Amino acid sequence: MGRHALLLGTVTFAADSQLAPLPSVRQDVAEFKGLLDSRGEFDSVQSFLDLPVPQLRRVVEEFYGARRFHDFALLYYSGHGVLHDDGQSLFLTATDTTAGSLHATALDVDGMLRHLLNDTKATQKVVLLDCCFSGAFTARHRFRGGVREEPRRTKRAIVNTCG
């Protein structure tokens, strides 16, 4: 059994002026890394700051893909969390995120991260989100008796706009 951590932080946001810089993220990631390195008994602790979204997605996918059965996998993210217009879907920002184009420029927690968590061979998984709207992730991924409960979706009317 290995213990592995991936620490991610986004401090600057070059693509969207609506996303204010978060200078404290740099210190948060550094201090957490120092703690895990010195007292966490982790086999590996990787940290990355200010990645563009293609690299952010790749690093997260490679992290979970490298895990083996009985591994403990800890993911920590510090930065902006942006809620989609649907009021439920959370996106983690990268340096090139634009709030008006989240699917293309941010990490989709309900899509990509959820899939990677379900697909990894790691048997113990912890996700720590130090961002706004982090509760949107846990609210949609509740556990009861060790089993994840899928969220109940309301029925949506399908409107045919074709003549």
N, C-alpha and C positions, 0 to 999 in steps of 0.2 A: 504494500500500500504506500503510495506516494502522496505527499502533501504539496500542492502547487497553488500559487497565487498569481493573478494578473491584475495589476493596478493601472488604471487608465485615468487620465485627467485632460480636460480641455480648458485652457486658460484664455486663449485669444480666438476671436471669431472674425476672420478677414472678409467673409462673404456677405455678412448681414449686420448692419449697424444696429438693428433691434436687439441683438445679443451682446450685452455688455461684457467686457473682459472680466475675468474672475481671478485676480492675482493670488488669492489665498489657496487656490487649487494646487499650485506648485508645492506649497508647504504641506498641505494635507497629504498629498501622494508621497512626498519625501519622508514625512514623519511616520506614516503607516508602513512604508517599506522598511524603514529603520527598525520599527517595532517587530515586524514579521521576521526580518533577517536576524535580529538578536535574540528574540524570545519565542518566536512562533514555531520553531522546529519544522520549518518548511524545507522541502527538497529544492524548490525553485521559487523565486519571487522575481517576476518581471514587471517593470514599470515603463510606461510610455506617456509622454505629454504631447499635446497639440498635433495629433494625427489628422490628416484629411480622411474623409469617410471611406475611401477604398482601402486605405491601410488599416483603419480602425476595424472595419469588418473582417479583413484578412487576419489580423492579430487575434481577434476573438475566436474566429473559426479555427485557426491553427491551435490555439490554446485548448479548446474543448476537443478537437480532433486528436490531440496528442495524449489525452488522458486514457488510462487503462482501468480495468475492472478493479474495484476497491480503492481507487484514488479519491482523494479529497480535493475538490476544485473550488477555489475562492476567487470570485470576480468582484473587484471594487471599481466603481466609476464615480468621479467627481467632476462636475461641470453643469451645464444647463440641461435640464430635462424639459422638453417641450411637449405639451399635450396637443394632439391633433384636433381638428375642428369637431370631430365626433364626440369630444369630451371624455374619451376613455383610453385611446391609444397613446402610449408614451413613446417618445423618441429621444435617444441620447445624442447630443450634438457633437460635431467634429469642427475642425477649424474652417471647413468650407460649407457648413450647414447654412441653408436659407430657410427661414421659417415658413415661407410660402411653398416650399417644395421638399417636404420632409421625407417622403418615400425615396426620393432620389439622393438626398444629401445628408441623411442622418441614419443612425442605427435604430431599426424598428424593434422595440422590446417585445411586442406581442407576436411579431413574425419571426425575424431571424434569431433573436436571442432565445425565445421560447423553443424554437425548433432545435437549436444547438443544445440546450439543456436537456431536451427529451432524447436527443440522438447520442450524446456523449456516453462513453463507457464508464465514466466516473460515477461511483455509487453515492458519493456524498458531495452535494453542491450547495454553495452559499453564494448569494448575490447581494452585495451591499451597494445601494444607490444613494449617493450623496448629492441629490439634485432636487429641484422643484418637481412636484407631481410624482415623486417616487411611489407614493401610495397607490397610484393607478396600476402599478405592476402587481402589487400584493393583493389588491382588491379583486383583480381578475384571475388570480391564481391561488385560490384558497385551498388549504389542506385540512382534511378531517380524518383522523384515525390513520395518518400516514399516507392517505390517498388523495391525490389532487382532485378537486371538484371543478369540473368545467363550468364556466360562467353560463348563465342562462341568457340567451339572446332573445330580445323581443322580436316578434314577427314584423317584417317590414313589407309594406305594400309594394308590389311591383307594378309600375305604371308603364304601359306601352305607349311610347310617344311616336311610334312609326304609324303612318297613315294607314 
